[in-house]
Every structure is written in C-alpha cells, then in structure tokens.
Amino acid sequence: MNWTDTLDIAIALDEAHPDSDPQWVRFTDLHAWVLALPDFTGEADKSNEKILEAIQMAWIDERA
C-alpha cells in the first residue's frame, strides 16, 4: 500500500483500530498509524493534509 491507496488504508486502519472513531483521530496519530500498517510501503514525508483527510474520509465511509 502507498499513500494513494486510501480505501485499502481505511480498511486496514478499521481492522487495526476498531475502537477508534475516525472522525476524532488527529492527523498526527493517523499519519503514525498508517506508517505502522504492516503492508504499508509509502515514505513518511510523502503525505500531506489532503491525503490524510482523504484517508480519514474513506475510513469514516467504511464505518458507515
């Protein structure tokens, strides 16, 4: 997975953090959680607020 795989990341985050409400996750935590995913291969400095927001929105949609 890379930063552009927002849906795959959202699914993986939902599995890794089932008790977290994605609406209230800070971007700094979200960034760290994405980097910690076992299948994630992206570089830490290649993300930005727009990407993190897209991941957060996909995670929220995944929960709905």
DSSP file (Angstrom, degrees, kcal/mol; ACC not computed):
  #  RESIDUE AA STRUCTURE BP1 BP2  ACC     N-H-->O    O-->H-N    N-H-->O    O-->H-N    TCO  KAPPA ALPHA  PHI   PSI    X-CA   Y-CA   Z-CA
    1    1 A M              0   0    0      0, 0.0    40,-3.2     0, 0.0    41,-0.6   0.000 360.0 360.0 360.0 147.2    0.0    0.0    0.0
    2    2 A N    >   -     0   0    0     38,-0.2     3,-2.1    39,-0.2     7,-0.2  -0.787 360.0 -85.3-130.1 175.8    1.0    3.6   -0.7
    3    3 A W  T 3  S+     0   0    0      1,-0.3     6,-0.1    -2,-0.3     3,-0.1   0.766 124.0  58.0 -57.0 -28.9   -0.5    6.9    0.3
    4    4 A T  T 3  S+     0   0    0      1,-0.2     2,-1.5     2,-0.1    -1,-0.3   0.569  82.5  85.6 -81.3  -7.5   -2.8    6.9   -2.7
    5    5 A D    <>  +     0   0    0     -3,-2.1     4,-2.6     1,-0.2     5,-0.2  -0.415  53.4 156.9 -88.2  60.2   -4.5    3.6   -1.7
    6    6 A T  H  >  +     0   0    0     -2,-1.5     4,-2.6     1,-0.2    -1,-0.2   0.861  67.1  47.9 -60.9 -41.5   -6.9    5.4    0.6
    7    7 A L  H  > S+     0   0    0     -3,-0.3     4,-2.4     2,-0.2    -1,-0.2   0.931 113.2  47.6 -67.8 -43.8   -9.6    2.8    0.6
    8    8 A D  H  > S+     0   0    0      1,-0.2     4,-2.2     2,-0.2    -2,-0.2   0.904 113.8  48.6 -61.8 -40.8   -7.2   -0.1    1.4
    9    9 A I  H  X S+     0   0    0     -4,-2.6     4,-2.9     2,-0.2     5,-0.2   0.921 109.8  52.1 -64.2 -43.6   -5.6    2.0    4.1
   10   10 A A  H  X S+     0   0    0     -4,-2.6     4,-2.3    -5,-0.2    -2,-0.2   0.908 110.4  47.9 -60.5 -42.4   -9.0    2.8    5.6
   11   11 A I  H  X S+     0   0    0     -4,-2.4     4,-1.9     2,-0.2    -1,-0.2   0.922 113.1  47.9 -63.9 -44.3   -9.9   -0.9    5.7
   12   12 A A  H  X S+     0   0    0     -4,-2.2     4,-2.4     1,-0.2    -2,-0.2   0.898 112.1  49.4 -64.9 -40.7   -6.6   -1.8    7.3
   13   13 A L  H  X S+     0   0    0     -4,-2.9     4,-2.7     2,-0.2    -1,-0.2   0.893 108.0  54.0 -65.1 -38.9   -7.0    1.0    9.9
   14   14 A D  H  < S+     0   0    0     -4,-2.3    -1,-0.2    -5,-0.2    -2,-0.2   0.886 112.7  43.9 -62.5 -38.2  -10.5   -0.1   10.7
   15   15 A E  H  < S+     0   0    0     -4,-1.9    -2,-0.2     1,-0.2    -1,-0.2   0.872 117.7  44.6 -72.6 -37.2   -9.2   -3.6   11.4
   16   16 A A  H  < S+     0   0    0     -4,-2.4    -2,-0.2     1,-0.2    -1,-0.2   0.785 126.3  28.8 -78.4 -27.9   -6.2   -2.3   13.4
   17   17 A H    ><  +     0   0    0     -4,-2.7     3,-1.5    -5,-0.2    -1,-0.2  -0.500  66.5 156.6-132.8  63.6   -8.1    0.3   15.4
   18   18 A P  T 3  S+     0   0    0      0, 0.0    -1,-0.1     0, 0.0    -2,-0.1   0.740  75.5  52.8 -65.3 -22.4  -11.7   -1.0   15.8
   19   19 A D  T 3  S+     0   0    0     -3,-0.1     2,-0.4     2,-0.1    -5,-0.1   0.444  90.5  95.3 -93.3   0.5  -12.3    1.0   19.0
   20   20 A S  S <  S-     0   0    0     -3,-1.5    -3,-0.1    -6,-0.1     3,-0.1  -0.728  70.5-136.4 -94.0 139.8  -11.2    4.4   17.5
   21   21 A D    >   -     0   0    0     -2,-0.4     3,-2.0     1,-0.1     4,-0.4  -0.850  12.5-151.8 -92.1 111.6  -13.7    6.8   16.0
   22   22 A P  G >  S+     0   0    0      0, 0.0     3,-0.8     0, 0.0    -1,-0.1   0.743  90.0  67.7 -59.5 -23.2  -12.0    8.0   12.7
   23   23 A Q  G 3  S+     0   0    0      1,-0.2    33,-0.0    36,-0.1    34,-0.0   0.811 107.1  38.9 -64.6 -28.7  -13.8   11.4   12.9
   24   24 A W  G <  S+     0   0    0     -3,-2.0     2,-0.4     2,-0.1    -1,-0.2   0.306  84.2 118.0-108.9   8.2  -11.8   12.3   16.0
   25   25 A V    <   -     0   0    0     -3,-0.8     2,-0.1    -4,-0.4    31,-0.0  -0.640  64.9-125.9 -78.1 127.3   -8.4   10.9   15.1
   26   26 A R     >  -     0   0    0     -2,-0.4     4,-2.9     1,-0.1     3,-0.3  -0.404  16.8-120.7 -69.3 149.0   -5.7   13.6   14.9
   27   27 A F  H  > S+     0   0    0      1,-0.2     4,-2.7     2,-0.2     5,-0.2   0.831 113.3  57.5 -61.8 -31.9   -3.8   13.8   11.7
   28   28 A T  H  > S+     0   0    0      2,-0.2     4,-1.7     1,-0.2    -1,-0.2   0.909 111.5  42.1 -65.2 -40.0   -0.5   13.2   13.6
   29   29 A D  H  > S+     0   0    0     -3,-0.3     4,-2.8     2,-0.2    -2,-0.2   0.913 113.5  52.4 -69.9 -43.1   -1.9   10.0   15.0
   30   30 A L  H  X S+     0   0    0     -4,-2.9     4,-2.5     1,-0.2     5,-0.2   0.917 108.3  51.4 -58.7 -44.7   -3.4    9.0   11.7
   31   31 A H  H  X S+     0   0    0     -4,-2.7     4,-2.2     1,-0.2    -1,-0.2   0.925 112.5  45.6 -57.7 -47.2    0.0    9.5   10.0
   32   32 A A  H  X S+     0   0    0     -4,-1.7     4,-1.5     1,-0.2    -2,-0.2   0.891 112.0  51.4 -65.4 -40.3    1.7    7.3   12.5
   33   33 A W  H  X S+     0   0    0     -4,-2.8     4,-0.6     2,-0.2    -2,-0.2   0.895 109.4  50.0 -65.6 -40.1   -0.9    4.6   12.3
   34   34 A V  H >< S+     0   0    0     -4,-2.5     3,-1.4     1,-0.2    -2,-0.2   0.943 110.0  50.5 -62.9 -46.8   -0.7    4.5    8.5
   35   35 A L  H 3< S+     0   0    0     -4,-2.2    -1,-0.2     1,-0.3    -2,-0.2   0.810 107.7  55.3 -60.7 -29.1    3.1    4.1    8.7
   36   36 A A  H 3< S+     0   0    0     -4,-1.5    -1,-0.3    -5,-0.1    -2,-0.2   0.564  78.3 114.5 -82.4  -9.3    2.7    1.3   11.3
   37   37 A L  S X< S-     0   0    0     -3,-1.4     3,-1.4    -4,-0.6   -24,-0.0  -0.421  70.8-131.8 -63.8 135.4    0.4   -0.8    9.0
   38   38 A P  T 3  S+     0   0    0      0, 0.0    -1,-0.1     0, 0.0    -4,-0.0   0.817 103.3  43.3 -61.7 -32.3    2.3   -4.0    8.1
   39   39 A D  T 3  S+     0   0    0    -37,-0.0     2,-0.4     2,-0.0    -2,-0.1   0.369  86.9 112.6 -95.5   5.8    1.6   -3.7    4.3
   40   40 A F    <   +     0   0    0     -3,-1.4   -38,-0.2    -6,-0.2   -37,-0.0  -0.661  31.5 168.1 -84.9 130.0    2.3    0.0    4.0
   41   41 A T        +     0   0    0    -40,-3.2   -39,-0.2    -2,-0.4    -1,-0.1   0.354  34.9 118.9-120.7   2.6    5.4    0.8    1.9
   42   42 A G        -     0   0    0    -41,-0.6     2,-0.3     1,-0.1   -40,-0.1  -0.191  67.6-104.9 -69.9 163.4    5.0    4.6    1.4
   43   43 A E    >   -     0   0    0      1,-0.1     3,-1.8     3,-0.0     4,-0.2  -0.701  21.0-128.1 -91.6 142.2    7.5    7.1    2.7
   44   44 A A  G >  S+     0   0    0     -2,-0.3     3,-0.9     1,-0.3    -1,-0.1   0.835 106.7  51.8 -57.5 -37.3    6.7    9.2    5.7
   45   45 A D  G 3  S+     0   0    0      1,-0.2    -1,-0.3    -3,-0.0    -3,-0.0   0.383  92.3  76.3 -86.1   5.8    7.4   12.5    4.0
   46   46 A K  G <  S+     0   0    0     -3,-1.8    -1,-0.2     2,-0.0     2,-0.2   0.397  79.2  86.9 -96.2   2.8    5.2   11.8    1.0
   47   47 A S    <   +     0   0    0     -3,-0.9     2,-0.3    -4,-0.2     3,-0.0  -0.555  51.5 178.8 -96.5 165.7    1.9   12.5    2.8
   48   48 A N     >  -     0   0    0     -2,-0.2     4,-2.5     1,-0.0     5,-0.2  -0.915  47.4 -86.2-152.3 178.8    0.1   15.8    3.3
   49   49 A E  H  > S+     0   0    0     -2,-0.3     4,-2.5     1,-0.2     5,-0.2   0.875 124.0  54.5 -61.2 -38.5   -3.1   17.1    4.9
   50   50 A K  H  > S+     0   0    0      2,-0.2     4,-2.0     1,-0.2    -1,-0.2   0.907 110.6  45.6 -62.9 -42.8   -5.1   16.4    1.7
   51   51 A I  H  > S+     0   0    0      2,-0.2     4,-2.3     1,-0.2    -2,-0.2   0.931 113.3  49.1 -66.2 -45.7   -4.0   12.8    1.6
   52   52 A L  H  X S+     0   0    0     -4,-2.5     4,-2.5     1,-0.2    -2,-0.2   0.882 110.4  51.4 -63.0 -37.4   -4.7   12.3    5.4
   53   53 A E  H  X S+     0   0    0     -4,-2.5     4,-2.7    -5,-0.2    -1,-0.2   0.902 108.8  51.0 -65.2 -39.9   -8.1   13.9    5.0
   54   54 A A  H  X S+     0   0    0     -4,-2.0     4,-2.2     2,-0.2    -2,-0.2   0.895 111.4  48.0 -64.1 -40.1   -8.9   11.5    2.1
   55   55 A I  H  X S+     0   0    0     -4,-2.3     4,-2.2     2,-0.2    -2,-0.2   0.925 112.0  49.6 -65.1 -44.2   -7.8    8.5    4.2
   56   56 A Q  H  X S+     0   0    0     -4,-2.5     4,-2.5     1,-0.2    -2,-0.2   0.916 111.6  48.2 -61.4 -43.9   -9.9    9.8    7.2
   57   57 A M  H  X S+     0   0    0     -4,-2.7     4,-2.5     1,-0.2    -1,-0.2   0.896 111.1  50.4 -65.6 -39.9  -13.0   10.3    5.0
   58   58 A A  H  X S+     0   0    0     -4,-2.2     4,-2.1     2,-0.2    -1,-0.2   0.879 110.7  50.1 -64.7 -36.6  -12.6    6.8    3.5
   59   59 A W  H  X S+     0   0    0     -4,-2.2     4,-1.6     2,-0.2    -2,-0.2   0.917 110.2  49.4 -67.4 -43.4  -12.3    5.4    7.0
   60   60 A I  H  X S+     0   0    0     -4,-2.5     4,-1.1     1,-0.2    -2,-0.2   0.923 112.5  48.1 -60.3 -44.6  -15.5    7.2    8.1
   61   61 A D  H  < S+     0   0    0     -4,-2.5     3,-0.3     1,-0.2    -1,-0.2   0.869 107.2  56.4 -64.2 -36.7  -17.3    5.9    5.0
   62   62 A E  H  < S+     0   0    0     -4,-2.1    -1,-0.2     1,-0.2    -2,-0.2   0.849 107.2  49.5 -63.7 -34.2  -16.0    2.4    5.7
   63   63 A R  H  <        0   0    0     -4,-1.6    -1,-0.2     1,-0.2    -2,-0.2   0.737 360.0 360.0 -75.7 -24.0  -17.6    2.6    9.1
   64   64 A A     <        0   0    0     -4,-1.1    -1,-0.2    -3,-0.3    -2,-0.2   0.488 360.0 360.0 -73.8 360.0  -21.0    3.8    7.8
